[in-house]
């Protein structure tokens, strides 16, 4: 994750610099999410069929090879080649992540899943804090090639960390045909009203506010302070770490639907404050605080639904439900980035952030409320098996 966040900001900024096009930089952000739309559903199928640890190791080693290829061949006159490498890297990440996340409930004691997720996210918080700032500094003082080599080497470290872990249990009763596997996963997701409403609530949020961080980064990237985008990333990481520190100390699982509802309602005010801070100019303090608010908001909107998928899914369908939720989020986020790319030439980026925050709250709140009510009505998940979920949906 550290290597990924070093490259996440530096590569789009480099593309923006060598092309002079904000749209080209936003396209790189879009490609960062697009493979999740295509690959993640099948990643969930693989996570429920095979040894999850081995899947993660294989994906890391393949990503190392792709990153090395990009480092050796990167050329500002071959943007298509760069986008292709970036897409393959993200496809491999999309294949590994559902397997990695679905391992967690198998190894965490009951009642400690929230704290375990928070502690796991501590490493992500460090990556988000250090990575973008380090990437922007390396880009400014060295070259994009150095950034990509660092990303490549971190895949080797990640694979080594997983080699000594015990194999995660393979799910039983998974049919052979991928279409049937996906249909079972969709049925299991649809059969639970809490999960269904949660995924629907996240869709307009990602469409309207999913590109907010990228728009703020591009706004600061066009300013005069070279380190400003990295400072935004630093603030986002600090926000994530702050949320991690709070949640890791909680000795019980908070109601996930309440966490989602709170995050949705706070999106509009957070967006307006971020826009005000960004409008002050390339003020380092403003950049850090704006990033901190965006980091807290992104963490808050994601932790509740992630817990829902882990707590309310049967073990045999957990990988597919996690993957389908991530696919939905990535689809709507790509749509939001695409809309931002079309509008950014005519509408200032900060206006898009402010309007998107208000629309995200208005559109997502009714569905978050439905998830909250459904969770109160059925606090103990049914955890239907995939076959039982298909029968329930049919009825």
WOWONOR-V396423 format. One record per residue. N is the residue number from 1. RES is the residue in three letters. PSI is psi in whole degrees, 0 to 359 (999 if undefined). Layout:
# WOWONOR-V396423
n:N res:RES psi:PSI
n:N res:RES psi:PSI
This chain:
# WOWONOR-V396423
n:1 res:UNK psi:324
n:2 res:UNK psi:311
n:3 res:UNK psi:322
n:4 res:UNK psi:319
n:5 res:UNK psi:334
n:6 res:UNK psi:318
n:7 res:UNK psi:332
n:8 res:UNK psi:316
n:9 res:UNK psi:320
n:10 res:UNK psi:319
n:11 res:UNK psi:312
n:12 res:UNK psi:322
n:13 res:UNK psi:320
n:14 res:UNK psi:317
n:15 res:UNK psi:318
n:16 res:UNK psi:322
n:17 res:UNK psi:316
n:18 res:UNK psi:338
n:19 res:UNK psi:340
n:20 res:UNK psi:18
n:21 res:UNK psi:121
n:22 res:UNK psi:325
n:23 res:UNK psi:320
n:24 res:UNK psi:322
n:25 res:UNK psi:318
n:26 res:UNK psi:326
n:27 res:UNK psi:322
n:28 res:UNK psi:320
n:29 res:UNK psi:320
n:30 res:UNK psi:318
n:31 res:UNK psi:334
n:32 res:UNK psi:326
n:33 res:UNK psi:335
n:34 res:UNK psi:316
n:35 res:UNK psi:335
n:36 res:UNK psi:327
n:37 res:UNK psi:318
n:38 res:UNK psi:318
n:39 res:UNK psi:330
n:40 res:UNK psi:320
n:41 res:UNK psi:317
n:42 res:UNK psi:332
n:43 res:UNK psi:323
n:44 res:UNK psi:321
n:45 res:UNK psi:313
n:46 res:UNK psi:321
n:47 res:UNK psi:329
n:48 res:UNK psi:352
n:49 res:UNK psi:325
n:50 res:UNK psi:177
n:51 res:UNK psi:114
n:52 res:UNK psi:323
n:53 res:UNK psi:314
n:54 res:UNK psi:325
n:55 res:UNK psi:316
n:56 res:UNK psi:316
n:57 res:UNK psi:315
n:58 res:UNK psi:319
n:59 res:UNK psi:321
n:60 res:UNK psi:317
n:61 res:UNK psi:321
n:62 res:UNK psi:321
n:63 res:UNK psi:324
n:64 res:UNK psi:314
n:65 res:UNK psi:319
n:66 res:UNK psi:318
n:67 res:UNK psi:322
n:68 res:UNK psi:318
n:69 res:UNK psi:318
n:70 res:UNK psi:317
n:71 res:UNK psi:325
n:72 res:UNK psi:341
n:73 res:UNK psi:3
n:74 res:UNK psi:136
n:75 res:UNK psi:126
n:76 res:UNK psi:343
n:77 res:UNK psi:2
n:78 res:UNK psi:63
n:79 res:UNK psi:324
n:80 res:UNK psi:320
n:81 res:UNK psi:321
n:82 res:UNK psi:314
n:83 res:UNK psi:323
n:84 res:UNK psi:312
n:85 res:UNK psi:316
n:86 res:UNK psi:319
n:87 res:UNK psi:318
n:88 res:UNK psi:319
n:89 res:UNK psi:315
n:90 res:UNK psi:330
n:91 res:UNK psi:318
n:92 res:UNK psi:321
n:93 res:UNK psi:318
n:94 res:UNK psi:326
n:95 res:UNK psi:327
n:96 res:UNK psi:326
n:97 res:UNK psi:315
n:98 res:UNK psi:322
n:99 res:UNK psi:318
n:100 res:UNK psi:313
n:101 res:UNK psi:324
n:102 res:UNK psi:350
n:103 res:UNK psi:334
n:104 res:UNK psi:311
n:105 res:UNK psi:340
n:106 res:UNK psi:342
n:107 res:UNK psi:4
n:108 res:UNK psi:134
n:109 res:UNK psi:154
n:110 res:UNK psi:140
n:111 res:UNK psi:359
n:112 res:UNK psi:15
n:113 res:UNK psi:321
n:114 res:UNK psi:312
n:115 res:UNK psi:322
n:116 res:UNK psi:317
n:117 res:UNK psi:319
n:118 res:UNK psi:317
n:119 res:UNK psi:322
n:120 res:UNK psi:322
n:121 res:UNK psi:349
n:122 res:UNK psi:319
n:123 res:UNK psi:322
n:124 res:UNK psi:322
n:125 res:UNK psi:319
n:126 res:UNK psi:319
n:127 res:UNK psi:317
n:128 res:UNK psi:327
n:129 res:UNK psi:311
n:130 res:UNK psi:321
n:131 res:UNK psi:302
n:132 res:UNK psi:320
n:133 res:UNK psi:316
n:134 res:UNK psi:319
n:135 res:UNK psi:316
n:136 res:UNK psi:324
n:137 res:UNK psi:317
n:138 res:UNK psi:321
n:139 res:UNK psi:320
n:140 res:UNK psi:325
n:141 res:UNK psi:343
n:142 res:UNK psi:254
n:143 res:UNK psi:167
n:144 res:UNK psi:333
n:145 res:UNK psi:319
n:146 res:UNK psi:318
n:147 res:UNK psi:313
n:148 res:UNK psi:323
n:149 res:UNK psi:321
n:150 res:UNK psi:316
n:151 res:UNK psi:317
n:152 res:UNK psi:315
n:153 res:UNK psi:329
n:154 res:UNK psi:335
n:155 res:UNK psi:323
n:156 res:UNK psi:318
n:157 res:UNK psi:317
n:158 res:UNK psi:317
n:159 res:UNK psi:319
n:160 res:UNK psi:323
n:161 res:UNK psi:330
n:162 res:UNK psi:346
n:163 res:UNK psi:329
n:164 res:UNK psi:2
n:165 res:UNK psi:150
n:166 res:UNK psi:151
n:167 res:UNK psi:139
n:168 res:UNK psi:146
n:169 res:UNK psi:142
n:170 res:UNK psi:138
n:171 res:UNK psi:144
n:172 res:UNK psi:154
n:173 res:UNK psi:24
n:174 res:UNK psi:124
n:175 res:UNK psi:165
n:176 res:UNK psi:322
n:177 res:UNK psi:128
n:178 res:UNK psi:322
n:179 res:UNK psi:319
n:180 res:UNK psi:323
n:181 res:UNK psi:315
n:182 res:UNK psi:321
n:183 res:UNK psi:320
n:184 res:UNK psi:316
n:185 res:UNK psi:317
n:186 res:UNK psi:319
n:187 res:UNK psi:318
n:188 res:UNK psi:322
n:189 res:UNK psi:316
n:190 res:UNK psi:329
n:191 res:UNK psi:337
n:192 res:UNK psi:114
n:193 res:UNK psi:333
n:194 res:UNK psi:311
n:195 res:UNK psi:318
n:196 res:UNK psi:311
n:197 res:UNK psi:327
n:198 res:UNK psi:312
n:199 res:UNK psi:320
n:200 res:UNK psi:324
n:201 res:UNK psi:323
n:202 res:UNK psi:333
n:203 res:UNK psi:304
n:204 res:UNK psi:332
n:205 res:UNK psi:313
n:206 res:UNK psi:325
n:207 res:UNK psi:315
n:208 res:UNK psi:328
n:209 res:UNK psi:0
n:210 res:UNK psi:336
n:211 res:UNK psi:9
n:212 res:UNK psi:313
n:213 res:UNK psi:317
n:214 res:UNK psi:320
n:215 res:UNK psi:320
n:216 res:UNK psi:320
n:217 res:UNK psi:315
n:218 res:UNK psi:324
n:219 res:UNK psi:313
n:220 res:UNK psi:328
n:221 res:UNK psi:331
n:222 res:UNK psi:354
n:223 res:UNK psi:190
n:224 res:UNK psi:347
n:225 res:UNK psi:114
n:226 res:UNK psi:321
n:227 res:UNK psi:357
n:228 res:UNK psi:312
n:229 res:UNK psi:321
n:230 res:UNK psi:326
n:231 res:UNK psi:325
n:232 res:UNK psi:315
n:233 res:UNK psi:322
n:234 res:UNK psi:314
n:235 res:UNK psi:320
n:236 res:UNK psi:319
n:237 res:UNK psi:319
n:238 res:UNK psi:321
n:239 res:UNK psi:317
n:240 res:UNK psi:317
n:241 res:UNK psi:323
n:242 res:UNK psi:316
n:243 res:UNK psi:321
n:244 res:UNK psi:315
n:245 res:UNK psi:322
n:246 res:UNK psi:310
n:247 res:UNK psi:329
n:248 res:UNK psi:339
n:249 res:UNK psi:353
n:250 res:UNK psi:127
n:251 res:UNK psi:17
n:252 res:UNK psi:164
n:253 res:UNK psi:120
n:254 res:UNK psi:154
n:255 res:UNK psi:116
n:256 res:UNK psi:323
n:257 res:UNK psi:326
n:258 res:UNK psi:321
n:259 res:UNK psi:319
n:260 res:UNK psi:314
n:261 res:UNK psi:317
n:262 res:UNK psi:317
n:263 res:UNK psi:321
n:264 res:UNK psi:316
n:265 res:UNK psi:333
n:266 res:UNK psi:355
n:267 res:UNK psi:313
n:268 res:UNK psi:308
n:269 res:UNK psi:323
n:270 res:UNK psi:318
n:271 res:UNK psi:317
n:272 res:UNK psi:321
n:273 res:UNK psi:319
n:274 res:UNK psi:317
n:275 res:UNK psi:319
n:276 res:UNK psi:317
n:277 res:UNK psi:317
n:278 res:UNK psi:331
n:279 res:UNK psi:350
n:280 res:UNK psi:353
n:281 res:UNK psi:193
n:282 res:UNK psi:55
n:283 res:UNK psi:120
n:284 res:UNK psi:318
n:285 res:UNK psi:317
n:286 res:UNK psi:322
n:287 res:UNK psi:317
n:288 res:UNK psi:315
n:289 res:UNK psi:320
n:290 res:UNK psi:316
n:291 res:UNK psi:321
n:292 res:UNK psi:315
n:293 res:UNK psi:319
n:294 res:UNK psi:322
n:295 res:UNK psi:317
n:296 res:UNK psi:317
n:297 res:UNK psi:317
n:298 res:UNK psi:319
n:299 res:UNK psi:315
n:300 res:UNK psi:322
n:301 res:UNK psi:338
n:302 res:UNK psi:331
n:303 res:UNK psi:320
n:304 res:UNK psi:306
n:305 res:UNK psi:324
n:306 res:UNK psi:318
n:307 res:UNK psi:320
n:308 res:UNK psi:314
n:309 res:UNK psi:323
n:310 res:UNK psi:324
n:311 res:UNK psi:328
n:312 res:UNK psi:2
n:313 res:UNK psi:143
n:314 res:UNK psi:147
n:315 res:UNK psi:324
n:316 res:UNK psi:345
n:317 res:UNK psi:5
n:318 res:UNK psi:318
n:319 res:UNK psi:318
n:320 res:UNK psi:320
n:321 res:UNK psi:316
n:322 res:UNK psi:317
n:323 res:UNK psi:319
n:324 res:UNK psi:322
n:325 res:UNK psi:316
n:326 res:UNK psi:325
n:327 res:UNK psi:315
n:328 res:UNK psi:314
n:329 res:UNK psi:316
n:330 res:UNK psi:321
n:331 res:UNK psi:311
n:332 res:UNK psi:329
n:333 res:UNK psi:320
n:334 res:UNK psi:319
n:335 res:UNK psi:320
n:336 res:UNK psi:319
n:337 res:UNK psi:320
n:338 res:UNK psi:317
n:339 res:UNK psi:320
n:340 res:UNK psi:320
n:341 res:UNK psi:325
n:342 res:UNK psi:328
n:343 res:UNK psi:341
n:344 res:UNK psi:337
n:345 res:UNK psi:339
n:346 res:UNK psi:337
n:347 res:UNK psi:132
n:348 res:UNK psi:142
n:349 res:UNK psi:321
n:350 res:UNK psi:329
n:351 res:UNK psi:319
n:352 res:UNK psi:322
n:353 res:UNK psi:313
n:354 res:UNK psi:311
n:355 res:UNK psi:320
n:356 res:UNK psi:322
n:357 res:UNK psi:317
n:358 res:UNK psi:314
n:359 res:UNK psi:323
n:360 res:UNK psi:316
n:361 res:UNK psi:314
n:362 res:UNK psi:317
n:363 res:UNK psi:326
n:364 res:UNK psi:336
n:365 res:UNK psi:316
n:366 res:UNK psi:321
n:367 res:UNK psi:324
n:368 res:UNK psi:324
n:369 res:UNK psi:322
n:370 res:UNK psi:318
n:371 res:UNK psi:322
n:372 res:UNK psi:315
n:373 res:UNK psi:318
n:374 res:UNK psi:323
n:375 res:UNK psi:324
n:376 res:UNK psi:324
n:377 res:UNK psi:327
n:378 res:UNK psi:72
n:379 res:UNK psi:333
n:380 res:UNK psi:116
n:381 res:UNK psi:147
n:382 res:UNK psi:332
n:383 res:UNK psi:54
n:384 res:UNK psi:144
n:385 res:UNK psi:159
n:386 res:UNK psi:318
n:387 res:UNK psi:319
n:388 res:UNK psi:324
n:389 res:UNK psi:319
n:390 res:UNK psi:318
n:391 res:UNK psi:321
n:392 res:UNK psi:317
n:393 res:UNK psi:319
n:394 res:UNK psi:319
n:395 res:UNK psi:999
